[in-house]
Amino acid sequence: MTADIPLQAFSALLHSENIPTVCRALNMYQVAASYTRLSGGNPLEPLAGEVRTVAREVLSRPPVEAGDEIAAGFDHLSALNVLTTLAEPEDAELIDRILQSTTDDQIRAVATLVATRTR
């Protein structure tokens, strides 16, 4: 029961109405995934499906504009970063749309990485 509390807290961040909070959760997942080789596993892995779904939802909307808590397009960068780990072939169309529509070099670079995973 106690082990479920961090996952519940992470899930609450992931499904927040606050976009910067969602970005933090996506970034937390990516950091945890990058430590897999060192720690033997990603403690957030049980929520991988939810993370991928949220990343896809973020990418289905236009990128955020800059605000006090977030840089322009940071939501798309966060979502794409997590998809470098979680993307599946059925994400190819979404990633292609991002590649065709973005004018941001960082977003294009990360989307290109994700595209290699979906093909």
N, C-alpha and C positions, 0 to 999 in steps of 0.2 A: 504494500500500500504506500509506504513512504517513498519508494522508488518512482511511483507515478507522479508525485508532486512536481518535480522539475519538468516532466513532459507536459503536464497540465499547464504550468506557468508558461512554457515555451509556446504551446498551442494558443494560449490567450494572447500573447504578443503577436503571433503570426496572423491571427484573425482580428486584430485591432482595426478600428475605424481610422486610426491615425497612420497615415502613410509612412512617416519617418519611423514609427514603431515597427511596422511591417518590414521595412527595409532592415532595421536592426536584427529582427528575427531571421530574415533570409541570410544576412551576413553571419549571424551566429551559427546557422546550420553549415554554411560553407567553411567556416573556421573549424568547426567540429569535424567535418568531413576531411579536411586537410590534415588533421592530426591522427587520422585512422592508422597510418603506417607506424606512428610512434606509440600510440596507446592501445592498439589492438582492436579498435572499433569506434564507431561514432555513436555516442550515447543518444543522439537525436534520431538515429536511423529508423526507429519505429514510426516516426512521423514523416518519412520521406515522401510518401504519396500526397499528404496534405501540403507539404512544402512545394512540391512540383505543381500542384493545382493552383496554389496561391501565386507562384511565379508566373504561370500561364495567364492567370487573371490580370496580374499587373501589366503584362506585356500586351494584353488585348485592349488596353486603354492607351491614350496618348501619354507620353512621358510628362511627369510633373514639371512645373516651372519652378524656378528658384524661389526659396522662401527663407524664413529665419532659421528653420531647422533642417533644411535640405537643399542640396544643389540641384540645378536643372538636370533632369534625366536620371537622377540617382536611383529612382525606383526601377527604371529599366536596367541600369547597371547591376543593381542588387539581384534582380530576377534572373538576368542572364548569367551572372556569376554562379548562382546556385545551379543553373541548368548545365553548366560545364560539367557538373557531377551527375545530374539527374535526368538530362534530356533523353528522350526516346525517339525512335524514327517518326512517330506520329507528330512530333513537334516541328518537323522540318518546314511545313507550310507557314507556321507562325514565325519561325526564325527568318525565313525568306522574306516575309512581309516587313519585318523589322529592318533587315538589310536593305531592302528597296526604299524604305521610307525615311530612314534616319539620315540626319546631316551631321551627327555627332561622331567624331572619330573614335572616341572611347567605346561608345555603344557599338559601332561598326566592328571594332577589333574583337570585342568579347562575343558579339553575335557570330562572327566568323569562326571563332573557336567552337562555339556551340554547334554551328552548322556541320562541322567535321564529325561531331558525335552523332548527328541525326542521319547521316548518310551511310 
